Amino acid sequence: MDQVWRPRPRRLPWRQGVCFKHTPDPTPATTTPSGGQCLKCEWADSSSNKTQTSDTSPPPSVPDQGRLAGSPTHPSALSGMAQITPSLFLSNGTVASDRQALRARGITCVVNATLELGAPRWPDMEYLRVPLPDLPHAPLSLYFDTVADRIQQVSRLGGRTLVHCVAGVSRSPTLCLAYLMKHHGQSLREAHNWVRSRRPLIRPNSGFWRQLIDYERRLFSRNSVRMVPTPLGLLPDIYVQEVRGLVPHWAFR
């Protein structure tokens, strides 16, 4: 279980938009930038909105911090379309080209984070292209604010956004993490734990991790994740335990 990151309250720049409804002493998991909405509030609002689709919506509450990094909580977590928030979905490129699947979930905007895949131009769908390869040096951070703000705008208008790349493992999860940090006030560690609980196979490449870490510091003036040396190279510290199971124990001495 990841240790919950609890920064000092007086150093939280996002406390001006804090959600006091769900906790008397808010932490980044339940705080939100000014004008935003915490995940618990958004789930609750979604479950009470009768106009929302009711195909396979997740439970109307966010798991507590001890459960965020646990086993999959939804059948679509391993493949297909994973629901990250009531208005945000994550998938691979195959699902993104299935118009029936998108309509069934009320998708109104598609973010295509690939160079490889084209976007079918359906008249009832908005499209945003992030034309970058899945390489560590690709400047994906240039699109963090643009994509996060578009997801939030679509949500405020009552729509839903699907973010996808080829496999739904690196580029698209990275963009979802940036969105959760900016508009839901989550730390990078908490955002990763939450998205991974919805889609366990996510694995942003090392370059995208560095960009996310820089973005978190820009937003919150501190970091919850750091890059550490391992026998497999520099990796986020949240992967250290996984790496220990892949290499001989003596390699860590």
N, C-alpha and C positions, 0 to 999 in steps of 0.2 A: 504494500500500500504506500502510495506517495505521501510524503509529509505535506500537510496543508501549509501553504505559504500565507503567513499572516503579517503583512507589513504594519509598521506603526501607524495608527490612525491619523496622526498629524502630518504624515508624509504622503497621504493618499490624495493625489491631485483630482481623482474622480469622485470624491465624496460629495461633491456638490449635487450629483445626480443619484445619490445613494437610495436604495429601496429599503425603507424602514418597515415595510409591510411584512417582510418575511424574517427579519432578524433585528434585534435591538442593537447589536454590535456588528455591523456589516463587514464582510470580508470581500475580496475581489470577486468571489463566485456569485455574490448576490448584489453587487454594486453595478452601476451603469453610468456612463458619461451623461452629462447634462442633456436632457431631452430624450434619452434612451429608455430601455425597458429591460428589467432583469429577466432571466430565463423563466423563473418560476411564474412571474406575472404574465409573460407571453404565453406560456403553456396554459395557464388558467383562463386567459382571455380567449385562447383558441378553442378550448374545450367547451366554453359557454356560448360560442358563436355558432349558431345553427346553420349558417351559410357555408361553413367550412366543410370540405369533403370528409367523409368518415370511413375511408377504405381501411387503412391500417395505421391510424394515428397512434403515436406513442402515448404513454400515460400522461395525465395532465399535471405532472409534477417533476421536478428535476431531482435525480437521485442525490443523496447526501454525498459529501466529499469522499467518504471512505469507499463508495461504490463506483465512483466515476471510472476507475481504471479496471473494472471487473469484466465479466464475460459479456457477450453480446446481449443487448436488451431488445433486439428486434430481428425478425427473420431476414430482413434485407441487409443486415450488418455485414455479411460476408460477400454478397454480390448484389447486383441490382441497384436499387435506389435507397439510400439511407437518409432518414429525416433527422436533420441536425437541430432545427428549431421548427416551430409551426410554419414558418415562411421560408425555410432554407433546406434544400436537399442536395445530396452529394452522390455522384454516380460515375460510372465509366462511360466511354463514348458510345458503346452499343446501346445502352439504355436511353441515352440522350437522343438517339435517332428514332426511337419508338414513340410515335405521336400518340398512340392510345394510352401508353403508360404515363406520358406527360399530362394528357388531358384528365386522366383518372385522378391525378393528384393535384390538379388545379394549377399546374405550372404556367406562368405567364411570361417568364423571362429566363433565358438560357445564357449562361456564361461559358463559352468554349475556350478552355485554357490549353490549346494545342496548336501546333504547326501542321500536324499530320492530318487532322480531320476537318472536313468541310462542314458547314452548317446548313441544314435544310431550311429554306426560307419559307416558313409557314406564316401566312398573313396575320394570324392571331397571336403571334409570339414575338417578343422583343429579343434581340440578340446583342451580346457584347463579346467581342473577340479579344483574347489575350494571346497573341501569336509568339509564344516562346517555347523553346525545347526544354526537356527535362534534364537539364545539365546544371551542375553546381554554380557555374559562372553566369547563368541566365539571370538578368536583372528583374526578377519577378516582383521585387518590392516596389518598383515603379508603378505597379498596378494595384497595390494594396488598398490605397485610399479610394481609387476610382471604383473598384469592384465592391468594397465594403459599403460605400455610400450608395451605390446602385441597389444592392441587396436591401439596404435599409429603406430606400425610397420606394421600392416595389412593395415592401412589407407594409409601409404606411398607407399605400394606396389599396391595400387588401389583396395584393397579388402574392405569388410564390416564385422563388428563384431556384433553378437547378444549376449547380456549378459542376462541371465535369472536365476531365482530361481524357487520356486514352484508357488508362486502367483505374483511375480514381484512387491513386495511391500517393502521389507526390505533389503535383502542381495544384490540383483542385483542393485537396485538403489544406494545403498551405494558405490558399486564399480564404478558406472557411475559418482557419485559425486567426488570421488577421482581422476578419470581420468580428469574431467573438471578442477579441481584445478591444477593438475600437468602439463597438456599439453595445457590448454587454459588459464591459469593464472587467472581463476575466483576465487573470494572468495567463501567460503563455502555457505554463504547466497545467493549469486548470482547463484551459481551452483544449489542449491536446488530449487530456484525460477524457473530457466529455466527448469529443469527436471520435476518439478511438473506441469509446464504449458503444458508439453508434455504428462504427465501421472499423473493426479491429485491424484490418490490413493496411491502414494508412502508414506511410513511411516517407516523409519528405526527405529529399537528399540533403547532404551536409551543407551545401551552399544555401539552400532555402532556409535551413535552420539558423544559419548565421544571420540571414536577412530578417527572420522573425525575431531573433534575439535583439537585433538593433532596433527593430520597430517597437518592441516592448519597452525598451529603454527610452525611446523617444516619447512614447505615450505616458509611461508611468515613472520615469526617472530611476528605474531599478529593474533587475532581472530576477526571474524565478527559475530560469534554465541557463546552464552554461555549457560550453563545449569543453570536453575533457579528453586527454590522450588515452587511447586504448590500443591493444594489439592490432585493431582493425583501422586505426587512424583516429582523427578527432571526431568524436560523436557527442550528441547531447547527453548530459548526465542521466537523464531518465532512461537511457538504453543500456546503462552499464550492467545492470543485473542480467539482461538478456544476453549481452555479449559474453558474460562469464560462463554461460552455458554452452557457448559455441567454440571456445578456445580452451586449451589446457590451463589448469589452475596456476601452474608455475609462471605463465606469461604475465600474470598480474603482480608478481613479486618484484 
